Amino acid sequence: MKLRDIAHSRTGDKGDISNISVIAFDEKDYPLIEAAVTVERVKALFREIVHGDVVRYAIPSIGALNFVMQKALGGGVTRSLALDAHGKCLASALLDLEIPDRAA
Amino acid sequence: MKTIRIGSGAGYSGDRIEPAVELAEKGDIQYLVFECLAERTIAIAQGAKLKDPTKGYDPLLAERMQAVLRLCRDKGIRIITNMGAANPAAGAAKTREIAQSLGLKGLKIAALSGDDVLETLKSGGHRIEETGAPVSSLADKLVSANAYLGAAPIVEALKAGADVIITGRVADPALFLAPQIFEFGWSMEDWDRLGKGTVVGHLLECAGQVTGGYFADPGAKDVAGLARLGFPIAEVREDGGAVITKVAGSGGAVTTATCKEQLLYEIHDPATYFTPDVVADFSRVRFTQEGPDRVRVAGATGRARPETLKVSVGYIDSYIGEGQISYAGPAALARGRLALEIVRERLALTGVRTTELRFDLIGVDSIHGSALSTAEAREPYEVRVRVVGRTDSLKEAVRIGNEVETLYTNGPASGGGATKSAKEVVAMLSALLPRGLAKPALDYVEA
């Protein structure tokens, strides 16, 4: 299944740093998301865009992860050449990630 | 237990006007906060002030004040806003002018300045956070330096009886934290309460984002009434407990899901959220749906505030030149690709000096590049070609757009709708300043 089947997401920006939240619709699915959405997978997905470190923070109290990606916004919103200078569309791209189905 | 209601009247500089009027009319609020200053916005404001010393405050300040001043005066609602941007004094003067034109006598308006630390930062060996280089290495490219001030001077203005408080660069949550500190008499070292008050500010600061606007995603996350989206209200208790809600009957929705998205918006380590007032800890926050459009937030806390203030440093970074042209009909994509190839070759041939170049096919690969867009699998009916580059001078930047425009008569068939632009880029970097070096100052004018 796709990550978007069980999670929602929003992107924020500060300088050249982008952060993407991944939030379980149902908190019962949080362990699945925690296992499937790793730093390695996020790095691989955004290899053309993110040129710095990626750090993952866990917030189990709300069933969410927060990815903080350095050098992700072409120098930041004021100097980026990108059409989406804030990187606001990155959340949708992440939700397209293929993840293992729930165990039957 | 004492409770106050704080409304969020704007989430960014260009935001809608009438949701704030709705809050003032029907929200039963005591405070209306307008958060209108982004990293990018203050750079633009500094540019405006450089050209005209009476400008540099938010471009919609007059329109917003015109819309809410009388209502707020009638209902005793106090206004707190960072619409002063690069020039709080000029913003206060403009507000006074509007109050007088509306016949509002005795309105006390505070202007909070002191966030401008350009001269302080120039002297002394301060360093740029991102690069580690000394601030002085930016030399005459340096245009602005604004420290993020905290809630304390706003609390002082509230104590002095200000009806309207206009600030420049202040940490966004501090605009909302200040009325809580003032009303409940919280200590400036009650880190737990300041953490709780900060999470309230963080949830409210982007206005429509927490009431379901930016949350909406048809099929996955349906939200009703988006054209009439209501802006949020926080109902805060003296002990720091809070409920996020909105005006009954307005569009949008306040749910645990909208609150979770906003909680993590633009934060890094949730356990360590730096503000000038407190290092807030959101890592154990919980949300509970208490009723329709009523979400309780609990579990935020905090630790001692940092000894340094974050400073946004504006500098002239570079120039950006851009050109666009459209192709439509059969083989539009092939003609678009040919157009890009031609411009790439022309820029080299004519010796345009760029430090960075980008070639986009809008509608195909312009957002995340080809790896994620799988451009090969798609054949759009139309495509817009975009070439954009960074240069060291405006003259060179202009040449990029020109090369795209000349495709009109020299390029692939049926190119249409060419546009071009060139601009100077005032970009932002960060520095940390010992907090004692920023000197907040309050000035009052009366209508």
Contacts between the chains, C-beta under 8 A, distances in Angstrom:
chain1	res1	chain2	res2	distance
A	4	B	220	6.5
A	8	B	215	7.8
A	8	B	217	7.3
A	8	B	220	7.1
A	8	B	221	6.1
A	8	B	257	6.6
A	8	B	261	6.7
A	9	B	261	7.8
A	10	B	214	7.1
A	10	B	215	7.8
A	10	B	261	4.4
A	10	B	262	7.8
A	10	B	264	7.0
A	10	B	265	5.7
A	12	B	264	7.6
A	12	B	265	4.6
A	12	B	266	3.3
A	12	B	267	7.2
A	13	B	266	6.7
A	14	B	39	7.4
A	14	B	266	5.9
A	14	B	268	7.6
A	15	B	39	7.2
A	15	B	130	6.8
A	15	B	428	6.7
A	15	B	429	7.5
A	15	B	430	6.4
A	16	B	130	7.1
A	17	B	268	7.3
A	19	B	264	7.2
A	19	B	266	6.6
A	19	B	267	6.7
A	19	B	268	6.3
A	21	B	260	7.7
A	21	B	261	6.3
A	21	B	264	3.7
A	21	B	265	7.3
A	23	B	257	7.1
A	23	B	260	5.0
A	23	B	261	6.4
A	23	B	264	7.4
A	25	B	257	7.1
A	45	B	372	7.2
A	46	B	368	7.9
A	47	B	371	7.1
A	48	B	368	7.1
A	48	B	369	4.2
A	48	B	370	7.9
A	48	B	371	5.1
A	48	B	372	7.3
A	49	B	368	6.1
A	49	B	369	6.7
A	55	B	268	8.0
A	57	B	268	7.6
A	57	B	269	5.7
A	57	B	270	5.6
A	57	B	271	7.8
A	57	B	283	7.9
A	59	B	264	7.1
A	59	B	270	5.2
A	59	B	282	7.5
A	59	B	283	5.9
A	59	B	285	7.6
A	61	B	283	7.2
A	61	B	284	5.0
A	61	B	285	6.1
A	61	B	286	5.3
A	61	B	299	6.5
A	62	B	256	8.0
A	62	B	260	4.9
A	62	B	263	6.8
A	62	B	285	6.5
A	62	B	286	6.8
A	62	B	287	6.6
A	63	B	260	7.9
A	64	B	260	6.1
A	64	B	264	6.2
A	66	B	264	5.0
A	66	B	267	7.0
A	66	B	268	7.7
A	66	B	270	6.1
A	68	B	268	4.8
A	68	B	269	7.6
A	75	B	317	7.8
A	75	B	427	6.9
A	76	B	39	7.5
A	76	B	427	6.4
A	76	B	428	6.3
A	77	B	39	6.4
A	77	B	40	5.2
A	78	B	39	6.9
A	78	B	40	5.4
A	78	B	43	5.6
A	78	B	317	7.5
A	78	B	425	6.3
A	78	B	426	6.5
A	78	B	427	4.3
A	78	B	428	5.4
A	79	B	317	5.2
A	79	B	318	6.6
A	79	B	320	7.8
A	79	B	390	7.6
A	79	B	425	5.1
A	79	B	427	4.1
A	81	B	320	6.6
A	81	B	356	6.3
A	81	B	357	8.0
A	81	B	358	4.5
A	81	B	388	4.7
A	81	B	389	7.2
A	81	B	390	6.5
A	82	B	358	7.3
A	82	B	367	7.6
A	83	B	360	6.6
A	83	B	362	7.0
A	83	B	366	5.1
A	83	B	367	6.3
A	83	B	386	7.2
A	84	B	367	5.4
A	89	B	367	5.3
A	89	B	368	7.2
A	90	B	368	7.6
A	93	B	368	5.6
A	93	B	372	5.8
